[in-house]
């Protein structure tokens, strides 16, 4: 497999720094890191982004996430391995990712449930996290970025070093 081109965020001056800075702000927010990574993994599964599925599954494994939870992310609604707060966050992630699938993608029911578990700052972090992973997925899927190849880039090595 070969990518169609280098990731556009690495070509446009300042783009990778902006994307990574937004990611750092999200990571420094009030939502647990594992919840953010679970969202990133699930959204990447929905969008078919093999690079991000690989990256976020590895990150979760490096953070000592259990195999049961990693395996169950794709079927989180029917799995006993997630907290109510994680379920609400994953429901929001799915709804906000599948916006073209429904007339009212993020229903009041979904929003009210996630708002029961997260305050406004945390909700902002969740929404930004969902938006950013969707952006990364779209960049990677459009240009056919190859899973595992991202780890070889200078930017990825910096990201790995900062997040290890």
Backbone torsions as a table, in degrees:
resi	resn	phi	psi	omega
1	UNK	NA	147.6	179.0
2	UNK	-144.1	137.6	176.9
3	UNK	-66.4	150.8	176.9
4	UNK	-67.4	-33.4	-179.7
5	UNK	-164.1	171.7	173.5
6	UNK	-64.7	153.4	178.5
7	UNK	-54.5	129.3	-177.7
8	UNK	-55.4	-31.4	179.2
9	UNK	-65.7	-19.8	178.7
10	UNK	-92.3	-9.0	-179.3
11	UNK	-97.5	-44.6	-177.5
12	UNK	-74.4	122.3	-177.7
13	UNK	-55.1	128.3	177.0
14	UNK	85.2	-12.4	-175.4
15	UNK	-67.3	-46.6	-177.9
16	UNK	-64.1	-39.8	179.0
17	UNK	-63.3	-40.9	179.1
18	UNK	-65.5	-44.6	179.5
19	UNK	-63.8	-44.1	-179.9
20	UNK	-67.9	-35.7	178.1
21	UNK	-65.7	-41.7	177.0
22	UNK	-64.2	-41.9	176.1
23	UNK	-60.2	-39.4	178.7
24	UNK	-66.7	-40.5	178.2
25	UNK	-62.6	-41.1	178.2
26	UNK	-63.3	-46.7	-178.5
27	UNK	-61.7	-33.0	-179.6
28	UNK	-82.9	2.0	179.3
29	UNK	-76.7	-168.9	-171.0
30	UNK	-92.8	0.7	-180.0
31	UNK	-89.6	135.7	179.4
32	UNK	-55.4	139.5	-177.8
33	UNK	-56.5	-39.9	-179.7
34	UNK	-64.8	-36.5	177.3
35	UNK	-63.6	-43.6	178.5
36	UNK	-61.3	-43.4	179.9
37	UNK	-67.2	-39.2	176.8
38	UNK	-59.9	-42.5	177.0
39	UNK	-61.6	-46.1	-178.9
40	UNK	-62.3	-38.9	177.6
41	UNK	-65.9	-48.2	-177.7
42	UNK	-64.0	-45.4	179.2
43	UNK	-61.4	-40.6	179.3
44	UNK	-65.8	-35.5	174.2
45	UNK	-62.6	-47.4	179.9
46	UNK	-58.3	-43.8	-175.8
47	UNK	-83.4	-4.9	178.9
48	UNK	68.4	34.0	-180.0
49	UNK	-94.1	96.1	-176.4
50	UNK	-63.1	-35.0	179.0
51	UNK	-61.1	-48.4	-177.2
52	UNK	-73.5	-33.7	174.9
53	UNK	-60.3	-47.0	178.4
54	UNK	-60.6	-48.6	-176.2
55	UNK	-63.3	-47.4	-174.4
56	UNK	-77.3	-30.1	173.2
57	UNK	-65.5	-42.1	177.7
58	UNK	-65.1	-41.9	179.0
59	UNK	-62.2	-42.5	178.5
60	UNK	-65.4	-41.2	178.4
61	UNK	-63.3	-42.6	177.7
62	UNK	-62.5	-28.3	178.7
63	UNK	-88.6	14.1	176.2
64	UNK	67.8	31.0	174.3
65	UNK	-69.1	146.8	-177.3
66	UNK	-77.0	152.2	176.5
67	UNK	-61.0	-37.6	-179.2
68	UNK	-58.0	-44.4	-179.1
69	UNK	-72.3	-39.8	177.5
70	UNK	-60.5	-44.7	-179.3
71	UNK	-66.2	-35.5	-173.6
72	UNK	-85.0	-6.6	-176.5
73	UNK	-56.0	-40.8	-178.0
74	UNK	-65.9	-21.3	-179.8
75	UNK	-125.8	40.9	-173.4
76	UNK	-57.1	-32.9	-177.1
77	UNK	-64.1	-28.8	-177.0
78	UNK	-107.8	17.0	-176.7
79	UNK	-113.8	139.7	178.2
80	UNK	-82.4	4.6	-170.7
81	UNK	-88.5	4.4	-176.1
82	UNK	-123.9	146.8	178.1
83	UNK	-75.1	166.1	176.5
84	UNK	-61.1	-38.6	178.2
85	UNK	-64.8	-42.8	177.7
86	UNK	-64.5	-40.1	178.2
87	UNK	-61.3	-44.0	179.3
88	UNK	-62.7	-42.9	179.2
89	UNK	-64.9	-41.3	178.3
90	UNK	-67.0	-37.1	176.7
91	UNK	-63.0	-43.2	176.8
92	UNK	-61.6	-44.2	-179.5
93	UNK	-60.2	-44.9	179.4
94	UNK	-63.9	-46.3	-178.4
95	UNK	-62.7	-45.5	-178.1
96	UNK	-71.8	-20.8	176.8
97	UNK	-84.2	-37.9	-177.3
98	UNK	-94.9	44.5	-172.9
99	UNK	-63.7	-24.6	-179.1
100	UNK	-85.0	-6.1	-175.5
101	UNK	-84.7	-14.4	-176.8
102	UNK	-143.8	155.2	177.3
103	UNK	-67.1	-34.7	-179.2
104	UNK	-124.1	77.1	-170.3
105	UNK	-58.9	-46.0	178.0
106	UNK	-106.2	89.7	-176.2
107	UNK	-69.3	162.2	175.2
108	UNK	-60.4	-33.8	179.1
109	UNK	-62.3	-47.4	178.4
110	UNK	-63.8	-47.9	-177.7
111	UNK	-62.6	-45.6	-178.5
112	UNK	-63.6	-35.5	178.6
113	UNK	-68.3	-44.1	179.6
114	UNK	-68.0	-34.8	178.8
115	UNK	-69.2	-20.7	174.3
116	UNK	-67.4	-26.1	-173.7
117	UNK	-105.1	-19.2	-173.7
118	UNK	-132.8	140.1	176.2
119	UNK	-79.9	-179.9	-174.7
120	UNK	-60.6	-40.7	178.4
121	UNK	-63.3	-44.2	179.0
122	UNK	-65.8	-38.7	176.4
123	UNK	-60.9	-40.7	177.6
124	UNK	-61.8	-42.6	178.3
125	UNK	-62.3	-45.3	179.6
126	UNK	-60.3	-47.7	-178.3
127	UNK	-64.0	-43.0	176.9
128	UNK	-63.2	-41.8	179.2
129	UNK	-60.0	-44.7	179.5
130	UNK	-63.4	-43.6	179.7
131	UNK	-63.5	-43.4	-177.3
132	UNK	-67.5	-43.1	-179.6
133	UNK	-67.9	-34.7	175.0
134	UNK	-63.2	-39.4	177.6
135	UNK	-62.9	-47.8	178.3
136	UNK	-59.4	-44.2	179.3
137	UNK	-57.9	-44.1	-177.6
138	UNK	-67.6	-37.7	175.5
139	UNK	-63.1	-47.3	-174.9
140	UNK	-70.8	-42.2	-179.1
141	UNK	-68.3	-42.9	-179.0
142	UNK	-60.5	-36.9	-176.2
143	UNK	-102.0	5.9	178.1
144	UNK	54.5	49.1	176.9
145	UNK	-63.9	141.2	-172.8
146	UNK	-92.7	128.7	177.8
147	UNK	-55.6	136.2	179.2
148	UNK	90.2	-28.8	-178.7
149	UNK	-68.1	-31.9	-178.8
150	UNK	-57.8	-32.3	-178.1
151	UNK	-64.1	-19.7	-177.4
152	UNK	-85.1	-15.4	-176.1
153	UNK	-76.6	155.6	177.9
154	UNK	-60.7	-43.7	-179.6
155	UNK	-62.0	-41.6	179.8
156	UNK	-66.4	-40.1	178.8
157	UNK	-62.6	-38.5	175.8
158	UNK	-64.5	-44.0	-179.5
159	UNK	-62.6	-44.2	179.5
160	UNK	-62.1	-44.2	179.6
161	UNK	-61.7	-40.4	-179.6
162	UNK	-73.4	-25.8	-174.5
163	UNK	-107.2	9.8	-179.8
164	UNK	-93.6	NA	NA
